[in-house]
Structure formats: structure tokens, C-alpha cells
């Protein structure tokens, strides 16, 4: 799938689903690859979720290195840095009172999808209709009704059900990027405390992460269904 086709499909999704903000192309640049030329680096240290928010609302196209990532948890989840034992083992979330026991925290973190440590050099964030590189994952942030419609478009040709996995933690990184990349399946997330605190992510919005190979069926379904 070439970039021109991806750009066209993004605009068709925006029009068909009446999306209020752009779908976002999140592209993980592997550690052994070069960052494509012509893409500007993010100017200030920002959260991963904040850079997605900028891409969907402000149409910014930026790449971020490890040093640009304000959230250590997101950077580790995305493979930019070494995993932190305190986070990986659950201690961090237990002491934040997210869990009633250390065992509960550790059980959740054991199941949290993570990219291999230091497997990524950079992350590129762009509105899908303008992305200069092919996405690793497409993220759409929308209200529940629109996410319902997106789910229906994804099943229009294949049928079946969408199986989703979330914990209310690491929503824009582990749940919306890493899970779809590793499982090659759509995943829905309700957000997390951090993403709702550090971005303009609205209380009435939710997230759906989509492997790019599913875009074609999704667009076809959206154009044929009546919403």
C-alpha cells in the first residue's frame, strides 16, 4: 500500500465517519534504521499521548527520540529505552494506589504488552492523511458511538467479533500501539489517568488502535454502510 493510497483512505474515513479529528499514523523507527529525511523533530519534551493529540488536532508531523519523551513509562513500552524494573514488576502502580495488592499490580504488568527494550530509535507522529511514512499503527480517538461504527466497518467484510484488551493503564502506548502491532488485531482502550491529565483527550472520548493492513476493509465498510 503506497502513501498516496493511505492518504486517500484517511480522508475517506474522515468523510464517511464524520471524524472530528484526524486518524493518527504512529510509526516506530527500528533501532537499526534511519529516520526519514524531511521530518522535523519535536521541539520540546512531550508525552507520547500529547504528540498523538497534536497530530490529530493540530496536524503536526514530528519525530521524537528517547530524550524527547516526557513519559518514561511510554518510552519503555514503545521500545525506546530499557524497561524499568519498578514499573515492570508493578511496584510503581501499587504505590500509586492503583491496586489493592502488589500481586494484583504485578499480575497486570506481566500481561501488559511491551516492545523489546531499545528496539526503537524514534517514533513518528502524523495525521494519517499527510503521513510521510507508512504507519506501524493507526490510532483514532473518537466518541463511543463513532468507535462503535468503526468496529462495524472492520467487521463488514469478515464478520466475527472484536476482542479487546485494556486495563486503564498505558492507554496510548501499550494498549493502542504495542498491542495492535504485536497481535495484528484491533484494540480498544478507554484511556488512562495520565493520558487524560496531560492532553486534551476528552472525558467522552476513547481510543482504537488499528493495524494498517485493516484500513482497506475498514474504508470499504465505512463507504457502504449508512451512519
N, CA, C and O of each residue as an XYZ file, in Angstrom:
908
protein
N       0.850     -1.184      0.000
C       0.000      0.000      0.000
C       0.898      1.250      0.000
O       1.698      1.431      0.917
N       0.771      2.106     -1.015
C       1.625      3.286     -1.089
C       1.025      4.436     -0.287
O      -0.125      4.380      0.146
N       1.833      5.483     -0.100
C       1.403      6.602      0.735
C       0.217      7.342      0.137
O      -0.660      7.798      0.872
N       0.177      7.466     -1.164
C      -0.954      8.156     -1.797
C      -2.272      7.453     -1.476
O      -3.284      8.103     -1.212
N      -2.252      6.124     -1.500
C      -3.452      5.344     -1.170
C      -3.824      5.528      0.296
O      -4.999      5.675      0.633
N      -2.818      5.520      1.162
C      -3.067      5.709      2.593
C      -3.683      7.077      2.857
O      -4.633      7.191      3.632
N      -3.149      8.116      2.218
C      -3.687      9.469      2.396
C      -5.150      9.540      1.934
O      -5.996     10.142      2.595
N      -5.419      8.925      0.809
C      -6.776      8.942      0.276
C      -7.744      8.211      1.203
O      -8.854      8.682      1.451
N      -7.317      7.063      1.711
C      -8.180      6.291      2.600
C      -8.455      7.053      3.893
O      -9.559      6.984      4.435
N      -7.453      7.779      4.388
C      -7.657      8.558      5.597
C      -8.742      9.596      5.399
O      -9.618      9.755      6.249
N      -8.689     10.307      4.276
C      -9.707     11.328      4.020
C     -11.086     10.703      3.845
O     -12.093     11.283      4.252
N     -11.129      9.523      3.239
C     -12.413      8.830      3.083
C     -12.989      8.433      4.441
O     -14.202      8.492      4.646
N     -12.125      8.031      5.361
C     -12.591      7.701      6.709
C     -13.112      8.941      7.429
O     -14.155      8.895      8.080
N     -12.390     10.033      7.310
C     -12.818     11.287      7.933
C     -14.198     11.692      7.419
O     -15.069     12.093      8.192
N     -14.383     11.582      6.101
C     -15.655     11.987      5.490
C     -16.782     11.011      5.831
O     -17.878     11.436      6.197
N     -16.521      9.710      5.714
C     -17.566      8.704      5.914
C     -18.019      8.640      7.370
O     -19.209      8.507      7.655
N     -17.054      8.735      8.290
C     -17.359      8.591      9.715
C     -17.555      9.935     10.418
O     -17.850      9.995     11.612
N     -17.381     11.020      9.635
C     -17.533     12.373     10.186
C     -16.633     12.571     11.409
O     -17.062     13.076     12.447
N     -15.386     12.162     11.253
C     -14.431     12.274     12.352
C     -14.109     13.741     12.634
O     -13.913     14.531     11.711
N     -14.059     14.091     13.905
C     -13.789     15.473     14.297
C     -12.298     15.783     14.324
O     -11.908     16.943     14.192
N     -11.461     14.763     14.494
C     -10.008     14.934     14.431
C      -9.426     13.848     13.532
O     -10.080     12.842     13.257
N      -8.217     14.055     13.085
C      -7.591     13.131     12.129
C      -7.226     11.792     12.759
O      -6.855     11.733     13.931
N      -7.333     10.714     11.979
C      -6.655      9.476     12.383
C      -5.155      9.774     12.440
O      -4.655     10.602     11.678
N      -4.450      9.107     13.331
C      -3.021      9.375     13.507
C      -2.189      8.164     13.106
O      -2.442      7.039     13.538
N      -1.194      8.424     12.272
C      -0.212      7.406     11.924
C       0.916      7.453     12.944
O       1.605      8.465     13.068
N       1.102      6.362     13.669
C       2.227      6.238     14.605
C       3.198      5.231     13.990
O       2.843      4.076     13.755
N       4.404      5.675     13.737
C       5.395      4.825     13.078
C       6.619      4.664     13.969
O       7.284      5.640     14.316
N       6.902      3.435     14.330
C       8.094      3.154     15.130
C       9.271      2.892     14.179
O       9.232      1.978     13.355
N      10.303      3.709     14.315
C      11.520      3.530     13.522
C      12.445      2.593     14.282
O      12.895      2.936     15.375
N      12.745      1.405     13.729
C      13.613      0.450     14.445
C      14.994      1.023     14.722
O      15.449      1.942     14.041
N      15.649      0.468     15.728
C      16.959      0.962     16.164
C      18.008      0.902     15.061
O      18.939      1.707     15.054
N      17.871     -0.044     14.124
C      18.876     -0.206     13.068
C      18.510      0.529     11.780
O      19.163      0.331     10.756
N      17.475      1.373     11.812
C      17.042      2.125     10.635
C      17.268      3.617     10.840
O      17.397      4.089     11.970
N      17.314      4.349      9.737
C      17.485      5.796      9.804
C      16.134      6.494      9.820
O      15.155      5.991      9.268
N      16.092      7.648     10.455
C      14.873      8.462     10.447
C      14.738      9.087      9.066
O      15.688      9.700      8.577
N      13.580      8.946      8.425
C      13.415      9.518      7.082
C      13.707     11.015      7.058
O      13.373     11.732      8.002
N      14.317     11.475      6.002
C      14.654     12.893      5.871
C      13.394     13.728      5.674
O      12.376     13.250      5.174
N      13.495     14.979      6.078
C      12.400     15.920      5.842
C      11.372     16.005      6.953
O      10.442     16.807      6.867
N      11.519     15.190      8.006
C      10.580     15.231      9.125
C      11.226     16.014     10.262
O      12.368     15.745     10.634
N      10.504     16.976     10.812
C      11.039     17.794     11.894
C      10.975     17.053     13.226
O      10.055     16.277     13.485
N      11.966     17.313     14.054
C      11.976     16.751     15.401
C      11.078     17.592     16.298
O      11.005     18.811     16.140
N      10.398     16.951     17.233
C       9.557     17.688     18.177
C      10.415     18.718     18.920
O      11.555     18.430     19.283
N       9.876     19.900     19.141
C      10.679     20.994     19.686
C      10.943     20.858     21.186
O      12.047     21.128     21.659
N       9.931     20.442     21.914
C      10.063     20.351     23.363
C       9.717     18.946     23.835
O       8.987     18.213     23.167
N      10.245     18.587     24.980
C       9.942     17.288     25.567
C       8.437     17.166     25.796
O       7.827     18.040     26.412
N       7.834     16.073     25.296
C       6.392     15.906     25.407
C       6.060     14.451     25.719
O       6.874     13.552     25.509
N       4.846     14.240     26.226
C       4.356     12.878     26.425
C       3.983     12.273     25.069
O       3.557     12.979     24.155
N       4.149     10.971     24.959
C       3.729     10.237     23.759
C       2.267     10.526     23.432
O       1.924     10.780     22.277
N       1.409     10.488     24.447
C      -0.017     10.750     24.208
C      -0.238     12.185     23.745
O      -1.150     12.449     22.961
N       0.594     13.121     24.226
C       0.478     14.505     23.809
C       0.865     14.710     22.356
O       0.287     15.551     21.667
N       1.848     13.938     21.883
C       2.253     14.052     20.478
C       1.194     13.462     19.552
O       1.004     13.947     18.437
N       0.508     12.423     20.007
C      -0.629     11.898     19.239
C      -1.731     12.942     19.198
O      -2.350     13.153     18.155
N      -1.979     13.596     20.325
C      -3.006     14.636     20.403
C      -2.684     15.788     19.455
O      -3.579     16.308     18.788
N      -1.415     16.190     19.388
C      -1.014     17.264     18.478
C      -1.229     16.856     17.020
O      -1.682     17.661     16.207
N      -0.904     15.610     16.695
C      -1.052     15.147     15.310
C      -2.517     15.124     14.888
O      -2.842     15.481     13.755
N      -3.394     14.712     15.782
C      -4.806     14.607     15.397
C      -5.520     15.956     15.414
O      -6.436     16.176     14.622
N      -5.118     16.858     16.302
C      -5.801     18.150     16.417
C      -5.119     19.254     15.609
O      -5.789     20.033     14.932
N      -3.788     19.320     15.680
C      -3.037     20.412     15.056
C      -2.399     20.017     13.733
O      -1.801     20.853     13.056
N      -2.523     18.733     13.359
C      -1.977     18.203     12.097
C      -0.455     18.301     12.035
O       0.109     18.437     10.949
N       0.214     18.235     13.180
C       1.665     18.301     13.191
C       2.276     16.980     12.728
O       1.711     15.907     12.936
N       3.432     17.085     12.101
C       4.203     15.916     11.679
C       5.570     16.031     12.337
O       6.352     16.915     11.986
N       5.865     15.157     13.280
C       7.094     15.251     14.063
C       7.641     13.857     14.374
O       6.903     12.872     14.391
N       8.950     13.799     14.620
C       9.508     12.573     15.177
C      10.065     12.888     16.556
O      10.438     14.026     16.845
N      10.117     11.871     17.401
C      10.621     12.037     18.766
C      11.619     10.942     19.082
O      11.370      9.765     18.820
N      12.743     11.335     19.644
C      13.744     10.401     20.152
C      13.446     10.113     21.623
O      12.512     10.674     22.197
N      14.244      9.236     22.225
C      14.055      8.917     23.632
C      14.096     10.182     24.495
O      13.275     10.343     25.398
N      15.045     11.075     24.220
C      15.189     12.289     25.014
C      14.037     13.264     24.883
O      13.898     14.182     25.692
N      13.200     13.068     23.853
C      12.046     13.941     23.650
C      10.812     13.449     24.384
O       9.817     14.165     24.501
N      10.884     12.217     24.877
C       9.724     11.595     25.518
C       9.660     11.983     26.996
O      10.564     11.664     27.768
N       8.601     12.662     27.376
C       8.461     13.126     28.756
C       8.017     12.025     29.709
O       8.198     12.128     30.922
N       7.428     10.959     29.142
C       6.914      9.863     29.961
C       7.845      8.659     29.851
O       7.956      8.052     28.786
N       8.507      8.317     30.941
C       9.420      7.171     30.945
C       8.672      5.858     30.708
O       9.202      4.940     30.082
N       7.450      5.775     31.207
C       6.654      4.557     31.046
C       6.348      4.319     29.577
O       6.522      3.209     29.075
N       5.889      5.371     28.879
C       5.592      5.247     27.456
C       6.818      4.927     26.636
O       6.762      4.107     25.720
N       7.951      5.582     26.965
C       9.192      5.339     26.224
C       9.626      3.890     26.339
O      10.064      3.290     25.357
N       9.508      3.321     27.539
C       9.877      1.920     27.738
C       8.915      0.991     27.016
O       9.346      0.019     26.395
N       7.618      1.275     27.087
C       6.621      0.431     26.436
C       6.833      0.373     24.928
O       6.608     -0.662     24.301
N       7.267      1.492     24.351
C       7.440      1.588     22.904
C       8.805      1.106     22.422
O       9.080      1.122     21.223
N       9.653      0.682     23.344
C      10.950      0.119     22.967
C      12.053      1.129     22.794
O      13.116      0.790     22.273
N      11.833      2.387     23.221
C      12.866      3.405     23.081
C      13.940      3.291     24.152
O      15.075      3.723     23.953
N      13.578      2.710     25.280
C      14.513      2.647     26.404
C      14.499      1.269     27.054
O      13.751      0.375     26.658
N      15.340      1.133     28.054
C      15.370     -0.084     28.855
C      14.136     -0.125     29.755
O      13.722      0.909     30.280
N      13.553     -1.288     29.936
C      12.407     -1.419     30.824
C      12.813     -1.123     32.258
O      13.899     -1.505     32.695
N      11.938     -0.443     32.987
C      12.188     -0.104     34.387
C      11.613     -1.194     35.271
O      10.422     -1.497     35.200
N      12.463     -1.784     36.107
C      12.013     -2.894     36.958
C      10.870     -2.489     37.879
O       9.959     -3.280     38.126
N      10.914     -1.263     38.386
C       9.883     -0.805     39.313
C       8.516     -0.765     38.638
O       7.496     -1.072     39.257
N       8.508     -0.382     37.356
C       7.253     -0.333     36.600
C       6.868     -1.732     36.132
O       5.723     -2.155     36.286
N       7.836     -2.443     35.561
C       7.560     -3.758     35.000
C       7.039     -4.732     36.061
O       6.183     -5.569     35.772
N       7.551     -4.623     37.274
C       7.134     -5.543     38.338
C       5.879     -5.074     39.078
O       5.346     -5.796     39.920
N       5.408     -3.859     38.761
C       4.159     -3.408     39.352
C       4.287     -2.526     40.566
O       3.287     -1.973     41.024
N       5.497     -2.372     41.115
C       5.674     -1.572     42.328
C       5.183     -0.138     42.140
O       4.530      0.427     43.017
N       5.506      0.438     40.984
C       5.142      1.827     40.710
C       3.640      2.032     40.833
O       3.195      2.957     41.512
N       2.855      1.180     40.185
C       1.400      1.344     40.205
C       0.799      0.947     41.555
O      -0.242      1.471     41.952
N       1.439      0.049     42.239
C       0.948     -0.322     43.567
C       1.076      0.858     44.527
O       0.146      1.159     45.276
N       2.215      1.516     44.503
C       2.429      2.644     45.410
C       1.643      3.887     44.997
O       1.502      4.819     45.789
N       1.135      3.909     43.772
C       0.210      4.971     43.353
C      -1.229      4.648     43.764
O      -2.153      5.417     43.498
N      -1.399      3.501     44.413
C      -2.716      3.050     44.889
C      -3.652      2.705     43.721
O      -4.867      2.878     43.815
N      -3.067      2.215     42.621
C      -3.888      1.734     41.505
C      -4.378      0.312     41.758
O      -5.305     -0.156     41.095
N      -3.756     -0.377     42.718
C      -4.106     -1.757     43.017
C      -4.123     -1.967     44.530
O      -3.435     -1.276     45.283
N      -4.927     -2.939     44.947
C      -5.049     -3.223     46.365
C      -3.949     -4.101     46.918
O      -3.827     -4.249     48.134
N      -3.143     -4.690     46.041
C      -2.024     -5.521     46.491
C      -0.919     -5.489     45.453
O      -1.159     -5.205     44.280
N       0.286     -5.781     45.895
C       1.414     -5.825     44.970
C       1.244     -6.966     43.981
O       1.688     -6.862     42.837
N       0.611     -8.049     44.399
C       0.388     -9.177     43.497
C      -0.543     -8.796     42.356
O      -0.328     -9.202     41.214
N      -1.581     -8.014     42.663
C      -2.508     -7.573     41.621
C      -1.796     -6.671     40.622
O      -2.004     -6.784     39.414
N      -0.956     -5.777     41.133
C      -0.197     -4.889     40.260
C       0.746     -5.679     39.362
O       0.850     -5.408     38.166
N       1.427     -6.654     39.942
C       2.388     -7.442     39.165
C       1.701     -8.314     38.126
O       2.227     -8.520     37.033
N       0.526     -8.822     38.468
C      -0.227     -9.626     37.503
C      -0.605     -8.788     36.283
O      -0.497     -9.248     35.147
N      -1.049     -7.550     36.529
C      -1.427     -6.665     35.429
C      -0.225     -6.322     34.562
O      -0.312     -6.373     33.335
N       0.892     -5.975     35.183
C       2.060     -5.587     34.413
C       2.663     -6.753     33.647
O       3.264     -6.557     32.591
N       2.511     -7.947     34.163
C       3.002     -9.132     33.461
C       2.269     -9.315     32.144
O       2.830     -9.844     31.185
N       1.007     -8.875     32.094
C       0.195     -9.025     30.887
C       0.226     -7.786     29.992
O      -0.385     -7.777     28.923
N       0.937     -6.737     30.425
C       0.983     -5.500     29.652
C       1.897     -5.664     28.439
O       3.062     -6.026     28.604
N       1.404     -5.408     27.226
C       2.256     -5.552     26.041
C       3.365     -4.510     26.020
O       3.129     -3.331     26.281
N       4.576     -4.958     25.707
C       5.748     -4.082     25.669
C       6.610     -4.450     24.465
O       6.752     -5.627     24.133
N       7.173     -3.456     23.824
C       8.158     -3.710     22.780
C       9.485     -4.093     23.434
O       9.736     -3.708     24.576
N      10.340     -4.844     22.734
C      11.650     -5.191     23.306
C      12.449     -3.938     23.655
O      12.390     -2.936     22.942
N      13.195     -4.004     24.754
C      13.991     -2.862     25.201
C      14.952     -2.385     24.124
O      15.651     -3.181     23.498
N      14.975     -1.081     23.918
C      15.901     -0.409     22.995
C      15.781     -0.930     21.556
O      16.749     -0.910     20.796
N      14.588     -1.391     21.201
C      14.369     -1.870     19.826
C      14.010     -0.741     18.869
O      14.017     -0.931     17.653
N      13.695      0.442     19.414
C      13.269      1.569     18.583
C      14.249      2.727     18.683
O      14.825      2.979     19.741
N      14.434      3.429     17.571
C      15.276      4.630     17.544
C      14.427      5.891     17.736
O      14.836      6.827     18.423
N      13.241      5.901     17.118
C      12.398      7.097     17.148
C      10.952      6.704     16.864
O      10.670      5.600     16.398
N      10.043      7.637     17.156
C       8.635      7.471     16.835
C       8.216      8.656     15.976
O       8.514      9.802     16.310
N       7.530      8.387     14.876
C       6.994      9.447     14.023
C       5.491      9.544     14.253
O       4.782      8.537     14.271
N       5.021     10.777     14.429
C       3.600     11.052     14.666
C       3.097     11.967     13.550
O       3.691     13.013     13.287
N       2.003     11.576     12.895
C       1.487     12.395     11.799
C       0.003     12.130     11.583
O      -0.465     11.020     11.837
N      -0.749     13.131     11.117
C      -2.118     12.849     10.684
C      -2.052     11.880      9.516
O      -1.225     12.043      8.619
N      -2.909     10.880      9.520
C      -2.811      9.812      8.523
C      -2.911     10.339      7.099
O      -2.265      9.805      6.198
N      -3.712     11.380      6.883
C      -3.900     11.904      5.524
C      -2.679     12.659      4.999
O      -2.644     13.059      3.835
N      -1.661     12.854      5.875
C      -0.448     13.558      5.454
C       0.827     12.813      5.832
O       1.922     13.341      5.639
N       0.712     11.610      6.362
C       1.895     10.936      6.882
C       2.974     10.745      5.813
O       2.676     10.312      4.700
N       4.230     11.069      6.150
C       5.325     10.894      5.189
C       5.917      9.481      5.209
O       6.765      9.148      4.381
N       5.465      8.654      6.157
C       5.961      7.276      6.275
C       4.776      6.349      6.542
O       3.747      6.768      7.071
N       4.943      5.092      6.168
C       3.871      4.133      6.402
C       3.717      3.879      7.899
O       4.712      3.714      8.605
N       2.493      3.848      8.381
C       2.289      3.703      9.826
C       2.536      2.290     10.328
O       2.319      1.311      9.615
N       3.002      2.206     11.587
C       3.035      0.922     12.284
C       1.654      0.597     12.820
O       1.230     -0.558     12.841
N       0.959      1.648     13.255
C      -0.401      1.536     13.796
C      -1.138      2.830     13.459
O      -0.545      3.907     13.413
N      -2.433      2.701     13.227
C      -3.290      3.876     13.048
C      -4.153      4.015     14.301
O      -4.805      3.063     14.729
N      -4.144      5.206     14.875
C      -4.933      5.466     16.081
C      -6.044      6.456     15.767
O      -5.808      7.508     15.173
N      -7.248      6.107     16.172
C      -8.384      7.027     16.052
C      -8.936      7.283     17.442
O      -9.216      6.348     18.192
N      -9.088      8.546     17.777
C      -9.700      8.946     19.044
C     -11.056      9.552     18.714
O     -11.150     10.484     17.914
N     -12.095      9.024     19.326
C     -13.447      9.464     18.975
C     -14.409      9.145     20.108
O     -14.031      8.524     21.101
N     -15.640      9.569     19.951
C     -16.651      9.255     20.958
C     -17.087      7.795     20.814
O     -16.830      7.182     19.778
N     -17.742      7.226     21.832
C     -18.122      5.808     21.791
C     -18.972      5.417     20.593
O     -18.813      4.320     20.056
N     -19.875      6.300     20.163
C     -20.714      5.965     19.010
C     -19.872      5.789     17.753
O     -20.104      4.871     16.966
N     -18.894      6.673     17.568
C     -18.035      6.564     16.386
C     -17.153      5.327     16.457
O     -16.937      4.661     15.444
N     -16.639      5.011     17.649
C     -15.835      3.790     17.796
C     -16.697      2.558     17.523
O     -16.211      1.573     16.968
N     -17.966      2.607     17.907
C     -18.895      1.531     17.558
C     -18.995      1.384     16.039
O     -18.947      0.275     15.507
N     -19.135      2.516     15.353
C     -19.245      2.484     13.894
C     -17.962      1.962     13.252
O     -18.011      1.206     12.282
N     -16.818      2.367     13.793
C     -15.540      1.858     13.290
C     -15.480      0.347     13.456
O     -15.036     -0.362     12.554
N     -15.923     -0.144     14.603
C     -15.939     -1.590     14.842
C     -16.803     -2.302     13.809
O     -16.452     -3.378     13.326
N     -17.928     -1.695     13.479
C     -18.818     -2.302     12.491
C     -18.190     -2.322     11.103
O     -18.352     -3.292     10.361
N     -17.471     -1.250     10.747
C     -16.817     -1.235      9.432
C     -15.737     -2.303      9.333
O     -15.541     -2.907      8.279
N     -15.042     -2.530     10.438
C     -13.970     -3.528     10.440
C     -14.501     -4.944     10.274
O     -13.785     -5.824      9.795
N     -15.743     -5.168     10.663
C     -16.348     -6.493     10.561
C     -17.237     -6.637      9.326
O     -17.801     -7.706      9.088
N     -17.362     -5.578      8.551
C     -18.299     -5.562      7.421
C     -18.037     -6.703      6.442
O     -18.973     -7.360      5.985
N     -16.780     -6.935      6.123
C     -16.434     -7.994      5.158
C     -16.175     -9.346      5.814
O     -16.545    -10.386      5.270
N     -15.540     -9.331      6.981
C     -15.092    -10.587      7.581
C     -16.065    -11.182      8.584
O     -16.079    -12.394      8.799
N     -16.884    -10.323      9.202
C     -17.760    -10.804     10.264
C     -16.962    -11.120     11.519
O     -15.789    -10.764     11.626
N     -17.607    -11.790     12.468
C     -16.923    -12.167     13.703
C     -17.099    -11.132     14.796
O     -18.106    -10.424     14.840
N     -16.118    -11.049     15.675
C     -16.159    -10.120     16.795
C     -14.787     -9.479     16.975
O     -13.771    -10.010     16.526
N     -14.779     -8.338     17.637
C     -13.525     -7.687     18.003
C     -13.239     -8.007     19.465
O     -14.032     -7.686     20.349
N     -12.110     -8.635     19.704
C     -11.690     -8.934     21.069
C     -10.727     -7.853     21.522
O      -9.703     -7.622     20.880
N     -11.043     -7.201     22.609
C     -10.223     -6.087     23.054
C      -9.630     -6.353     24.437
O     -10.157     -7.152     25.209
N      -8.531     -5.672     24.732
C      -7.809     -5.906     25.977
C      -7.348     -4.570     26.542
O      -6.597     -3.845     25.890
N      -7.792     -4.242     27.750
C      -7.360     -2.994     28.361
C      -7.388     -3.103     29.878
O      -8.062     -3.958     30.452
N      -6.632     -2.205     30.511
C      -6.567     -2.199     31.970
C      -6.771     -0.805     32.548
O      -6.814     -0.637     33.767
N      -6.899      0.205     31.671
C      -6.968      1.576     32.149
C      -5.602      2.143     32.484
O      -5.498      3.168     33.158
N      -4.543      1.475     32.013
C      -3.159      1.928     32.206
C      -2.446      1.906     30.858
O      -2.721      1.055     30.012
N      -1.527      2.851     30.667
C      -0.686      2.882     29.465
C      -1.526      2.783     28.184
O      -1.272      1.954     27.310
N      -2.519      3.645     28.109
C      -3.538      3.532     27.060
C      -3.039      3.852     25.666
O      -3.308      3.103     24.727
N      -2.310      4.964     25.510
C      -1.873      5.367     24.174
C      -0.598      4.655     23.730
O      -0.258      4.675     22.547
N       0.105      4.031     24.662
C       1.337      3.335     24.294
C       1.113      1.824     24.226
O       1.058      1.260     23.133
N       0.984      1.169     25.365
C       0.848     -0.289     25.370
C      -0.447     -0.757     24.715
O      -0.432     -1.629     23.846
N      -1.564     -0.177     25.135
C      -2.860     -0.688     24.683
C      -3.180     -0.325     23.242
O      -3.776     -1.129     22.525
N      -2.792      0.882     22.798
C      -3.219      1.357     21.472
C      -2.171      1.223     20.380
O      -2.504      1.236     19.195
N      -0.894      1.094     20.771
C       0.168      0.940     19.776
C       0.777     -0.464     19.828
O       0.776     -1.185     18.831
N       1.292     -0.839     20.989
C       2.025     -2.101     21.078
C       1.105     -3.306     20.861
O       1.452     -4.215     20.106
N      -0.043     -3.324     21.502
C      -0.962     -4.460     21.339
C      -1.343     -4.688     19.872
O      -1.188     -5.810     19.389
N      -1.837     -3.672     19.135
C      -2.152     -3.907     17.719
C      -0.952     -4.336     16.889
O      -1.095     -5.133     15.962
N       0.236     -3.813     17.212
C       1.435     -4.194     16.463
C       1.785     -5.656     16.696
O       2.085     -6.386     15.751
N       1.748     -6.075     17.931
C       2.182     -7.435     18.261
C       1.137     -8.483     17.903
O       1.485     -9.571     17.447
N      -0.121     -8.172     18.102
C      -1.191     -9.145     17.878
C      -1.785     -9.071     16.488
O      -2.512     -9.975     16.075
N      -1.482     -7.995     15.755
C      -2.082     -7.748     14.433
C      -3.603     -7.780     14.544
O      -4.294     -8.318     13.679
N      -4.098     -7.201     15.611
C      -5.528     -7.099     15.865
C      -5.861     -5.691     16.341
O      -5.031     -4.997     16.928
N      -7.085     -5.298     16.074
C      -7.585     -4.022     16.600
C      -7.641     -4.098     18.123
O      -7.927     -5.153     18.690
N      -7.367     -2.974     18.776
C      -7.579     -2.920     20.226
C      -8.233     -1.604     20.601
O      -7.917     -0.553     20.044
N      -9.145     -1.680     21.550
C      -9.861     -0.505     22.045
C      -9.385     -0.204     23.458
O      -9.210     -1.109     24.274
N      -9.182      1.066     23.733
C      -8.751      1.495     25.060
C      -9.651      2.623     25.550
O     -10.120      3.446     24.764
N      -9.881      2.648     26.843
C     -10.703      3.697     27.450
C      -9.862      4.870     27.941
O     -10.387      5.805     28.545
N      -8.568      4.819     27.683
C      -7.693      5.863     28.178
C      -7.113      5.495     29.532
O      -7.407      4.432     30.079
N      -6.289      6.381     30.066
C      -5.705      6.179     31.389
C      -5.610      7.523     32.088
O      -5.832      8.566     31.472
N      -5.285      7.503     33.351
C      -5.211      8.743     34.122
C      -4.212      9.720     33.518
O      -4.490     10.914     33.410
N      -3.046      9.208     33.123
C      -2.020     10.073     32.549
C      -2.451     10.725     31.256
O      -2.276     11.931     31.082
N      -3.021      9.935     30.329
C      -3.418     10.495     29.034
C      -4.516     11.539     29.191
O      -4.570     12.505     28.430
N      -5.380     11.351     30.165
C      -6.452     12.322     30.383
C      -5.943     13.560     31.137
O      -6.574     14.617     31.101
N      -4.824     13.422     31.803
C      -4.253     14.541     32.561
C      -3.362     15.422     31.694
O      -3.361     16.644     31.839
N      -2.602     14.800     30.790
C      -1.560     15.531     30.071
C      -1.923     15.917     28.640
O      -1.082     16.462     27.926
N      -3.146     15.651     28.207
C      -3.564     16.001     26.852
C      -4.964     16.612     26.898
O      -5.553     16.776     27.967
N      -5.479     16.941     25.724
C      -6.851     17.428     25.608
C      -7.824     16.274     25.352
O      -8.952     16.491     24.911
N      -7.385     15.067     25.628
C      -8.217     13.867     25.500
C      -9.475     14.055     26.347
O      -9.396     14.150     27.572
N     -10.621     14.108     25.695
C     -11.866     14.448     26.370
C     -12.424     13.274     27.162
O     -12.191     12.117     26.812
N     -13.151     13.569     28.216
C     -13.724     12.509     29.052
C     -14.729     11.655     28.290
O     -15.020     10.533     28.704
N     -15.267     12.169     27.180
C     -16.244     11.427     26.388
C     -15.625     10.711     25.195
O     -16.340     10.210     24.328
N     -14.282     10.661     25.150
C     -13.595     10.018     24.034
C     -12.974      8.698     24.467
O     -12.745      8.454     25.652
N     -12.709      7.851     23.474
C     -11.985      6.603     23.681
C     -11.072      6.392     22.484
O     -11.094      7.166     21.527
N     -10.274      5.341     22.548
C      -9.203      5.137     21.561
C      -9.363      3.783     20.886
O      -9.748      2.800     21.519
N      -9.062      3.748     19.592
C      -8.988      2.468     18.903
C      -7.702      2.432     18.081
O      -7.450      3.324     17.272
N      -6.895      1.397     18.295
C      -5.653      1.212     17.564
C      -5.851      0.141     16.500
O      -6.368     -0.940     16.783
N      -5.436      0.447     15.272
C      -5.763     -0.399     14.119
C      -4.498     -0.736     13.321
O      -3.790      0.176     12.893
N      -4.197     -2.020     13.111
C      -3.092     -2.371     12.219
C      -3.369     -1.832     10.811
O      -4.502     -1.934     10.339
N      -2.382     -1.270     10.136
C      -2.636     -0.617      8.845
C      -3.171     -1.540      7.763
O      -3.833     -1.076      6.835
N      -2.899     -2.836      7.862
C      -3.405     -3.749      6.829
C      -4.928     -3.897      6.878
O      -5.526     -4.460      5.961
N      -5.552     -3.396      7.940
C      -7.007     -3.462      8.058
C      -7.702     -2.223      7.493
O      -8.930     -2.171      7.438
N      -6.922     -1.229      7.073
C      -7.503      0.025      6.608
C      -8.408     -0.155      5.394
O      -9.478      0.449      5.320
N      -7.983     -0.977      4.450
C      -8.740     -1.123      3.212
C     -10.149     -1.655      3.470
O     -11.124     -1.112      2.951
N     -10.255     -2.711      4.267
C     -11.571     -3.253      4.606
C     -12.385     -2.246      5.395
O     -13.597     -2.135      5.207
N     -11.730     -1.524      6.265
C     -12.404     -0.524      7.085
C     -13.005      0.582      6.223
O     -14.155      0.972      6.427
N     -12.240      1.085      5.272
C     -12.718      2.149      4.385
C     -13.869      1.642      3.518
O     -14.865      2.340      3.327
N     -13.725      0.425      2.996
C     -14.798     -0.143      2.165
C     -16.091     -0.262      2.960
O     -17.167      0.072      2.465
N     -15.977     -0.743      4.201
C     -17.162     -0.871      5.046
C     -17.776      0.491      5.359
O     -18.996      0.649      5.331
N     -16.920      1.480      5.659
C     -17.421      2.812      6.016
C     -18.153      3.460      4.853
O     -19.131      4.178      5.062
N     -17.691      3.215      3.626
C     -18.325      3.822      2.450
C     -19.647      3.165      2.108
O     -20.531      3.805      1.539
N     -19.790      1.889      2.452
C     -21.006      1.153      2.080
C     -22.085      1.208      3.146
O     -23.271      1.073      2.847
N     -21.668      1.409      4.395
C     -22.655      1.442      5.477
C     -23.265      2.842      5.599
O     -22.660      3.833      5.191
N     -24.430      2.901      6.149
C     -25.112      4.194      6.342
C     -25.091      4.548      7.827
O     -25.628      3.810      8.654
N     -24.478      5.665      8.158
C     -24.392      6.077      9.547
C     -25.209      7.353      9.742
O     -25.275      7.880     10.852
